[in-house]
Amino acid sequence: MTERLSVEVAYARPERQWLVAVDLPMGATALDAVRASGILAACPELDEAALKLGVFGKAVKSDAVLREHDRVEIYRPLLADPKEVRRQRAEAGKKMKKGG
């Protein structure tokens, strides 16, 4: 009998969250878990080739080998670069101080 491992795959949109338990063979990768979860089919906005993944909050590559009870997280792309947002706020603050 082949050894198996149980992991979870998590993904969240603002209006809905997924937490899917999957059973995989030992040696399975983060991408294997995502594929097995069915989330890619349910969420057409996700591009398999461009996925940003993590395990318990730590970024991992798609070929990271999983361990028993890992939670693979699919991260959504940022809508805005945080550095750019801070720069824009600083510029707006300078304009407010100058009165215009």
N, C-alpha and C positions, 0 to 999 in steps of 0.2 A: 504494500500500500504506500502510495506517495505521500510524503509529509505535506501538510497544508498549513496556511496561516489565515487568520481572520483579521481584516483591517476595515477601517471606515474611510469613506470619501466624503468630504464636505465642500459645499459650494453655496454661496448666498447671493441673491439679488436683493434689491431693496424690498421687494414685495413677497419674496419666497426664499426658503432655505431648503437645502437637501442635506441629509446625512444618511448615507447608504452603506450598509454593511456588505462586504464582499468576501468571498472565500477564494483564495488563490494558492497556486503551488508555491512551495518554498523557492526563493530566488526571484520572485516576482518583483517588478519595479513599480515606481510611483505611477508611471504612465499605464502600465498593465492594470493597476487598480482603477484608474480613471476610466479606462475603456470598459472594464467589467461593470462599472457602476451604472452605466446607462445615462449618465449626466450629459455626455457629449451629444447624444441624440436628442435629449430633452431641451438642450440649450444651444440653439444654432449660432448664437453670438460667440461661442467658444471656438477658437481655432486651435486644433490639436497641435500644430507645429509651433504655435506661439504661446503655449500655456506657461503660466508662472505657477509653480507648485511649491508646497511646503509640507513639512511633517511636524506637527505640534508647534507651529509658529516659526519654524526655522526653514528658510528657503533651501530647496533641494533641486537638483537636476532631474529631468524626467526619467533618467536611467538609474536613479538611486534605488538600491535594493532595500526592500521593506522587511521589517521585523513584526513579529506577532503583536497585535493590538495597536499598530501605528494608526494615526489618523492623517490621511493625505488631504491637504487643503488646496483648493483651486482658487487662486487669487484673481480678482477682476483687475483690469488695467485701471490705472489712475486716470481720472478725467482731466486733471490739471497737474502740472509739475509743482510740487510743494515749494521749491525754491523760487519759481516764477511767481507764484501767488504771494509769497512773502515780499518779493521785490515790488510787485504792484501795490501792495498795501503800504509799503514804506514810501513809495512815490506819492500815493494819495495822501498820506499823512503830511508829507512835506508841502504839498499844495495847500492843504487845510491851514497849516501854520502861516503860510504866506498870504492867506486870505483870498485864494483864487484858485 
